[in-house]
Amino acid sequence: MWQRIQTLYLGISTILTASMFFSNFATVLGPDGASEKIGYGEYVPYLLFLIMLTAANVTAIATFKARMLQMRVCILTAILQLAFQLWLAVDIIRHWNEMVFSITAVFPLVAIILDLLAARGIFMDEAIVHAASHLRGDRRKRDGRKR
């Protein structure tokens, strides 16, 4: 399972997404110099989205025997990560002057790239398996005619 590069991509994407559970989204600066940190888990819609994204990434890793399903789950996860990144971007633009945002706000963007690279690798593996199976099928037909 971990022998393929796409599984490594999916693993890193899962770690990035799961690390957001424990990270801060932003720091609110008060007028008296006090600061308050806001985590992703404190805002319930973010928390639900992170649970869904992490579950989708784990599902993509676990379905390594069904390559086409794994590829589709990777693409779906990348689309969901894009939606989450756009949502974060809207919140960042809306509260730009009030908060200082964490670098973890771009983790979904990195995860999108990794999920798409994994989907590409899975597609290439499926193409290789299909070509090898096609060649084996032709050889069996030729061997059958000679006998």
Legacy VTK file of the C-alpha trace (Angstrom):
# vtk DataFile Version 3.0
C-alpha trace
ASCII
DATASET POLYDATA
POINTS 147 float
0.000 0.000 0.000
2.690 2.551 0.981
4.923 1.458 -1.910
3.289 3.829 -4.389
3.972 7.550 -4.494
0.263 8.368 -4.698
-0.291 6.770 -1.288
2.423 9.022 0.107
0.686 12.030 -1.464
-2.606 10.976 0.110
-0.919 10.412 3.465
0.640 13.875 3.485
-2.678 15.402 2.421
-4.417 13.579 5.271
-1.807 14.751 7.787
-2.136 18.352 6.608
-5.915 18.231 6.847
-5.903 16.478 10.229
-3.336 18.919 11.630
-5.841 21.709 11.103
-7.925 20.241 13.953
-5.197 21.291 16.374
-4.157 24.538 14.685
-5.292 28.099 15.060
-7.075 29.785 12.200
-6.442 33.351 13.279
-5.488 35.621 16.123
-7.785 38.496 17.024
-5.887 41.517 18.264
-7.678 43.509 20.938
-7.437 47.275 21.428
-5.418 46.915 24.626
-2.843 44.605 23.035
-4.479 41.385 24.215
-4.860 38.644 21.666
-7.292 35.768 21.333
-6.573 32.728 19.186
-9.364 31.151 17.163
-8.994 27.482 16.246
-10.628 25.627 13.385
-12.444 23.403 15.883
-14.124 26.348 17.582
-16.234 27.157 14.522
-18.587 24.199 14.018
-18.958 24.453 10.200
-15.158 24.407 9.834
-14.985 21.452 12.202
-17.591 19.495 10.223
-15.832 20.281 6.954
-12.488 19.136 8.392
-14.034 15.889 9.639
-15.508 15.273 6.180
-12.211 16.046 4.412
-10.159 13.860 6.739
-12.632 10.985 6.352
-12.511 11.338 2.557
-8.702 11.261 2.566
-8.626 8.206 4.840
-11.183 6.531 2.554
-8.977 7.270 -0.449
-6.003 5.675 1.305
-8.026 2.639 2.402
-9.460 1.880 -1.056
-6.095 1.104 -2.623
-7.351 -2.184 -4.077
-10.138 -0.482 -6.058
-8.066 1.996 -8.056
-10.921 3.623 -9.970
-12.862 4.240 -6.750
-9.695 5.562 -5.131
-9.121 7.946 -8.032
-12.712 9.222 -7.871
-12.488 9.755 -4.116
-9.214 11.671 -4.629
-10.835 13.960 -7.173
-13.896 14.450 -4.957
-11.621 15.265 -2.020
-9.707 17.785 -4.132
-12.986 19.476 -5.106
-14.110 19.592 -1.470
-10.697 20.958 -0.440
-11.092 23.664 -3.090
-14.495 24.611 -1.688
-13.023 24.769 1.818
-10.089 26.882 0.609
-12.451 29.309 -1.113
-14.521 29.533 2.060
-11.389 30.301 4.074
-10.337 32.898 1.489
-13.701 34.652 1.757
-13.389 34.739 5.551
-9.822 36.034 5.300
-10.836 38.817 2.914
-13.838 39.714 5.059
-11.804 39.975 8.298
-8.444 41.105 6.894
-8.097 44.194 9.110
-9.368 42.566 12.304
-7.285 39.385 12.493
-3.861 37.934 11.851
-4.241 34.655 9.988
-2.172 31.516 10.393
-0.172 29.780 7.665
-2.509 26.805 8.125
-5.062 28.701 6.044
-3.192 27.531 2.920
-3.009 23.854 3.972
-6.108 22.994 1.887
-4.384 24.455 -1.182
-1.375 22.177 -0.662
-3.738 19.248 -0.028
-5.531 19.972 -3.331
-2.254 19.705 -5.215
-1.335 16.479 -3.416
-4.778 14.937 -4.033
-4.600 15.755 -7.739
-1.073 14.329 -7.976
-2.339 11.174 -6.264
-5.281 10.914 -8.683
-2.878 11.293 -11.605
-0.631 8.546 -10.208
-3.589 6.232 -9.672
-4.746 6.868 -13.236
-1.266 6.051 -14.562
-1.186 2.809 -12.542
-4.597 1.835 -13.863
-3.451 2.527 -17.430
-0.368 0.333 -16.932
-2.446 -2.508 -15.477
-4.980 -2.197 -18.297
-2.235 -2.249 -20.958
-0.530 -5.266 -19.386
-3.832 -7.100 -19.143
-4.591 -6.244 -22.759
-1.208 -7.591 -23.887
-1.639 -10.794 -21.883
-5.057 -11.316 -23.439
-3.623 -11.037 -26.961
-0.835 -13.504 -26.147
-3.348 -16.053 -24.890
-5.316 -15.730 -28.115
-2.163 -16.274 -30.192
-1.073 -19.242 -28.076
-4.529 -20.778 -28.432
-4.410 -20.581 -32.238
-1.034 -22.312 -32.491
-2.108 -25.387 -30.557
LINES 1 148
147 0 1 2 3 4 5 6 7 8 9 10 11 12 13 14 15 16 17 18 19 20 21 22 23 24 25 26 27 28 29 30 31 32 33 34 35 36 37 38 39 40 41 42 43 44 45 46 47 48 49 50 51 52 53 54 55 56 57 58 59 60 61 62 63 64 65 66 67 68 69 70 71 72 73 74 75 76 77 78 79 80 81 82 83 84 85 86 87 88 89 90 91 92 93 94 95 96 97 98 99 100 101 102 103 104 105 106 107 108 109 110 111 112 113 114 115 116 117 118 119 120 121 122 123 124 125 126 127 128 129 130 131 132 133 134 135 136 137 138 139 140 141 142 143 144 145 146
